[in-house]
């Protein structure tokens, strides 16, 4: 292998390693753009007539990341459902690790959701 090809390969790997993580592709997951987390696709199931949402967040950085998660629930017409289940919840995604968000709908009228993920600035 020539030195130029080797150098080009090393540079390409270095550029890809510095690229920010891709944003979530599911529009129901809203993450602060500069938050260095990767989110899996949410798993949505129904249990006893209630929607249950689980979402795995992965942290590839060398530091723990404290975050706030806020889950909004909506009825069939898209109207928000007010509930204590929508209160912000603190969570820490460990360095080089992952954490799960697990939310249960407040009542059977909830047919959709949106999860906001943002840094927990109070923890910094």
N, C-alpha and C positions, 0 to 999 in steps of 0.2 A: 504494500500500500504506500502510495506516495505521501510525502509530508503535507502537501496541500490538501489532499483528500482527508487525511487524518485530522488536520487543523480545522477543516470545514465541519467535520462530524462533531468534534469537540465543541466548537462554537454553537452549532445547532442545538446540541444537548443543553448547553449553558443557557441559551436564550429560552428554551422551553421550560427549564427549571425555574426561571424567574417570572414566568408569565403568571398573572393572577388566575385564581380558580374560575372556572366558567360559572356564570350565574345559573340559578335554578331554571329549568325549562318549564316547570309547572307554574302557570300564572297564579295559582293559589298560594304559592310560597314567595313571600316578599322579603328579600334579604338586603341589608345595607350593602351598597356596591363594593366598598373597600374592605368588607369583613372577610378575612382569609379562611373561610369555611367552604366545604363542598357539601351539598345536600343531595341525598338519594331521592328518588321519586317517592312521594308519600304513599303509604299503604293505607287504604280506606276500607274498613270493614263495618259490618252492622252487627251489633250485639244487643239482644233484648230490645230491639226497636230503636236503638241509639247508634249514631255514627261514631266510630272510633278511628282516630287518625294517629298513625305513628310515622315519625320522620327521623332518619338517622343523619346526624351532622358529623363531618369528619374534619379534624384539625391537623394540618401537616406542618405546623409551625413549632418551634422549640419553646413555646410559652403557653400556659393555660389561657383560655379565652372566656372570660365571663360575659354572658349574653342575657338579654331579656327576650322572652317570647310572649307574643300577644296573639291569641286566637280569637278571631271574629267568627261568629256563627250567623247563618242566614236561613230564612224560611224559603218556601217554594217560590214566592214572589220576589225574592232577593232583599227582603227587608231584614235589617239586623235584629238579632235576638239578644236583648240585654240580659246579662248573667254574670255572676261572680266567676264563672268559668272563663270569662274573657279578661280577667285581671292579669296584668303582667306577671310573669313567673321568671324567676332567676334560675340560671343553669350555667355550669362551667363545663366547657368542652376541653378535656385535658390535652396537654401537648402531645403531638403525634398519636392522638387517640380519637375516640368518637363518643358521642352521647346521643341519647334518644329523647325525642319529644313524643309524649304519649298523651293525647287529649281525647276526652269523651264528650259528646254533645250534651248540652244542658237539658234538652228535652226532645221528644220525638218530632217536634215541628222543624227542627234543624235539619236541612237537607244539603247545605253546602257550608264551606268554611274558607277562611283565609288566615294564614299564619305569618305574622311579622317577626323577623329576627333582626335584632340590632345589638350593638355593643352595650354592655352595662357600664356606663361611664362612672357610676357611683363606686364601682369596684376598683377603678384604676387609681 
